[in-house]
Amino acid sequence: MAYDFDLYVIGAGSGGVRAARFAAGFGAKVAVAESRYLGGTCVNVGCVPKKLLVYGAHFAEDFEQASGFGWSLDEAQFDWPTLIVNKDREINRLNGIYRNLLVNSGVTLHEGHAKIVDPHQVEVNGERFTAKNILIATGGWPQIPDIPGHEHAISSNQAFFLKELPKRVLVVGGGYIAVEFAGIFHGLGANTTLLYRGDLFLRGFDGSVRKHLQEELTKRGMDLQFNADIERIDKQADGSLKVTLKDGRQLEADCVFCATGRRPMLDNLGLENTSVKLDKKGFVEVDELYQTAEPSILALGDVIGRVQLTPVALAEGMAVARRLFKPEQYRPVDYKMIPTAVFSLPNIGTVGLTEEEAREAGHEVQIFESRFRPMRLTLTECQERTLMKLVVDANTDKVLGCHMVGPEAGEIVQGLAIALKAGATKRHFDETIGVHPTAAEEFVTMRTPVAG
């Protein structure tokens, strides 16, 4: 049978666009459908605008610390609408780049909601198209708890478009999105409370990292409330929000921001017309080749719920395109040693095993840790401390994990991720000459283990 397309991609986020572009480059006839915005979550309501807001929030510290270096500044004034307008302009520019990337690659772009009609057919804007392969790359969507008054809360989708900066913000959640936005609101001047139902935020990260960040955020005056959960939200006559907690306490806020998880975006996708199966968490079930239970349908990225990071979706998109249309270049995605960053203030950078994971896996470990006040702060009143940590296998000397909390942690750990991926040992670190004076050199000067 002759199909309209060799590959029909539903979703123009990072993974979908990468798969479409490379498949077209390999000679396939490709179409992409997108109903919202080109670039997906990352470009529009995720990594990119969030990092711009983090940069904005960080200036408050820079102004505060400048006097120690001889700078006299008038009182700094912050204007939220200016930041949002400039952010929107940059996102619009990136949308255009994504459009050009697709069109210049020879990909057909359908702007509208795509629904799968059968295993080889998709309907968009009332038209039907056939495809040999269909790729689901529809990403995720924020979930707000279904509590009384949940309609008064916002998610990350709305946070980027607030008309003004709220004076009092209650951030609900303990994952990286909650921690990052709490830092943004707090840094820009909002009275910020972070509320999490667990003992400590950032579950799954190294214990030293979690505790260190808690200490630093507390130093900065952020109100951290753990083992606390929200029961209901009531809107007051003056527009403010009264938040009742499960322990009976009440808090007042002008904005309740929920970062309480994300679900796969499968609304009205037509999966019932196929044999595609979902796992117990509702994500699309795929094998190691991103194949669903329906032979002609594949899925990747956040919608499969593996590692929900933009660079991972890009790697998966590349793998799918190669396997289908350039098999001699195919190589599977390696999910080990994936570096990641949390753009909290201060930043977190991490790659490899946490101390807890290493012990659980049966490794006899040596732990190397350094906590220090960065040189940049020595002429200021700021008492922020940086944490650097290496998790080492005591028997093989191999570095199993590398963790950092401090300025530019993501930038530093990206380079170290290459070393860990290559199998670096602690001796390799010890024999590497540092760049002086930098914070990064601390990773190659830690000599004495703190625990074993």
GIRA-V719681 format. One record per residue. N is the residue number from 1. PHI is phi in radians with two decimals (none if undefined). Layout:
BEGIN
n = {N N}
phi = {PHI PHI}
END
This chain:
BEGIN
n = {1 2 3 4 5 6 7 8 9 10 11 12 13 14 15 16 17 18 19 20 21 22 23 24 25 26 27 28 29 30 31 32 33 34 35 36 37 38 39 40 41 42 43 44 45 46 47 48 49 50 51 52 53 54 55 56 57 58 59 60 61 62 63 64 65 66 67 68 69 70 71 72 73 74 75 76 77 78 79 80 81 82 83 84 85 86 87 88 89 90 91 92 93 94 95 96 97 98 99 100 101 102 103 104 105 106 107 108 109 110 111 112 113 114 115 116 117 118 119 120 121 122 123 124 125 126 127 128 129 130 131 132 133 134 135 136 137 138 139 140 141 142 143 144 145 146 147 148 149 150 151 152 153 154 155 156 157 158 159 160 161 162 163 164 165 166 167 168 169 170 171 172 173 174 175 176 177 178 179 180 181 182 183 184 185 186 187 188 189 190 191 192 193 194 195 196 197 198 199 200 201 202 203 204 205 206 207 208 209 210 211 212 213 214 215 216 217 218 219 220 221 222 223 224 225 226 227 228 229 230 231 232 233 234 235 236 237 238 239 240 241 242 243 244 245 246 247 248 249 250 251 252 253 254 255 256 257 258 259 260 261 262 263 264 265 266 267 268 269 270 271 272 273 274 275 276 277 278 279 280 281 282 283 284 285 286 287 288 289 290 291 292 293 294 295 296 297 298 299 300 301 302 303 304 305 306 307 308 309 310 311 312 313 314 315 316 317 318 319 320 321 322 323 324 325 326 327 328 329 330 331 332 333 334 335 336 337 338 339 340 341 342 343 344 345 346 347 348 349 350 351 352 353 354 355 356 357 358 359 360 361 362 363 364 365 366 367 368 369 370 371 372 373 374 375 376 377 378 379 380 381 382 383 384 385 386 387 388 389 390 391 392 393 394 395 396 397 398 399 400 401 402 403 404 405 406 407 408 409 410 411 412 413 414 415 416 417 418 419 420 421 422 423 424 425 426 427 428 429 430 431 432 433 434 435 436 437 438 439 440 441 442 443 444 445 446 447 448 449 450 451 452}
phi = {none -1.55 -1.78 -1.12 -2.41 -1.32 -2.48 -2.04 -1.77 -1.81 2.02 -1.80 -1.51 -0.98 -1.18 -1.14 -1.16 -1.08 -1.08 -1.14 -1.07 -1.23 -1.07 -1.12 -1.12 -1.51 1.74 -1.39 -1.60 -2.24 -2.28 -2.23 -1.95 -2.48 -1.73 -2.05 -2.55 -1.21 1.81 1.18 -1.02 -0.96 -1.31 -1.75 -2.41 -2.53 -0.86 -1.21 -1.11 -1.09 -1.14 -1.10 -1.20 -1.10 -0.99 -1.03 -1.18 -1.26 -1.08 -1.00 -1.18 -1.03 -1.10 -1.12 -1.51 -1.09 -1.10 -1.12 -1.87 1.66 -1.54 -1.90 -2.10 -1.17 -1.03 -1.26 -2.09 -1.95 -2.16 -1.00 -0.98 -1.11 -1.04 -1.20 -1.07 -1.18 -1.08 -1.08 -1.11 -1.17 -1.16 -1.08 -1.09 -1.18 -0.99 -1.12 -1.11 -1.09 -1.07 -1.14 -1.01 -1.21 -1.11 -1.22 -1.52 1.51 -1.51 -1.44 -1.83 -1.92 -1.63 2.94 -1.41 -1.70 -2.19 -1.37 -1.58 -2.72 -1.00 -2.25 -2.47 -2.21 -2.00 -2.39 0.89 1.43 -1.81 -1.98 -2.32 -1.75 -2.59 -1.15 -2.27 -2.07 -1.99 -1.58 -2.42 -1.57 1.27 -2.14 -2.54 -1.12 -2.00 -1.86 -0.97 -1.46 -1.97 -0.99 1.51 -1.06 -1.18 -1.51 -1.58 -2.09 -1.99 -1.06 -1.04 -1.54 -1.03 -1.31 -2.18 -1.06 -1.24 -2.54 -1.33 -1.13 -1.33 -2.21 -2.12 -1.91 -1.70 -1.90 2.43 -2.25 -1.57 -1.17 -1.15 -1.09 -1.13 -1.14 -1.23 -1.07 -1.13 -1.11 -1.07 -1.13 -1.14 -1.48 1.97 -1.37 -1.33 -2.03 -2.07 -1.88 -2.00 -2.43 -1.32 -1.59 -1.24 -2.76 -1.20 1.03 -0.98 1.76 -1.48 -1.03 -1.02 -1.12 -1.11 -1.08 -1.16 -1.10 -1.13 -1.01 -1.10 -1.20 -1.18 -1.13 -0.99 -1.39 1.62 -1.33 -1.50 -1.81 -2.17 -1.75 0.89 -2.37 -2.37 -1.59 -1.86 -2.77 -2.19 -2.12 -1.51 -1.55 -1.07 -1.51 1.64 -1.32 -2.02 -1.78 -1.90 -1.74 -1.62 -1.18 -1.55 1.66 -1.20 -2.18 -2.14 -1.98 -2.62 -1.71 -2.62 -1.94 -1.86 -1.77 -2.12 -2.03 1.93 -2.31 -2.01 -1.17 -1.54 -2.12 -1.05 0.91 -1.55 1.49 -1.11 -1.14 -1.54 -2.35 -1.69 -1.04 -1.92 -1.92 -1.45 -1.15 -1.66 1.62 -1.44 -1.20 -1.47 -2.34 -1.58 -1.21 -1.80 1.15 -1.55 -1.51 -1.20 -1.68 -0.94 -1.58 -2.04 -2.06 -2.65 -2.71 1.40 -1.04 -1.22 -1.73 1.19 -1.45 -2.00 -1.54 -2.35 -0.95 -1.09 -1.23 -1.07 -1.08 -1.13 -1.15 -1.09 -1.10 -1.10 -1.12 -1.07 -1.15 -1.08 -1.34 -2.18 -2.60 -1.00 -1.19 -1.74 -1.19 -2.54 -1.19 -1.29 -1.66 -1.54 -1.52 0.99 -1.48 -1.32 -2.62 -2.30 -2.04 -1.58 -1.29 -2.08 -1.37 -1.25 -2.06 -2.27 -2.65 -2.64 1.50 -1.38 -1.33 -1.03 -1.13 -1.11 -1.11 -1.15 -1.10 -1.37 1.65 -1.30 -1.49 -1.97 -1.99 -1.98 -2.01 -2.35 -2.42 -2.19 -2.68 -1.56 -1.04 -0.96 -1.04 -1.62 -1.15 -1.71 -2.11 -1.50 -1.18 -1.83 -1.05 -2.09 -1.72 -2.00 -2.25 -2.56 -2.10 -1.87 -2.12 -1.29 -1.14 -1.50 -1.82 1.24 -1.27 -1.41 -1.57 -2.72 -2.41 -2.41 -2.58 -2.20 2.81 -0.98 1.02 -1.02 -1.10 -1.10 -1.24 -1.23 -0.98 -1.16 -1.18 -1.06 -1.13 -1.09 -1.18 -1.10 -1.44 1.54 -1.03 -1.77 -1.09 -1.09 -1.04 -1.08 -1.10 -1.56 -1.49 -1.39 -1.36 -1.64 -2.03 -1.65 -2.42 -1.24 -1.04 -1.13 -1.05 -1.15 -1.90 -2.10 -1.36 -1.93 -1.88 -1.14 -1.64 -2.77 -2.49}
END
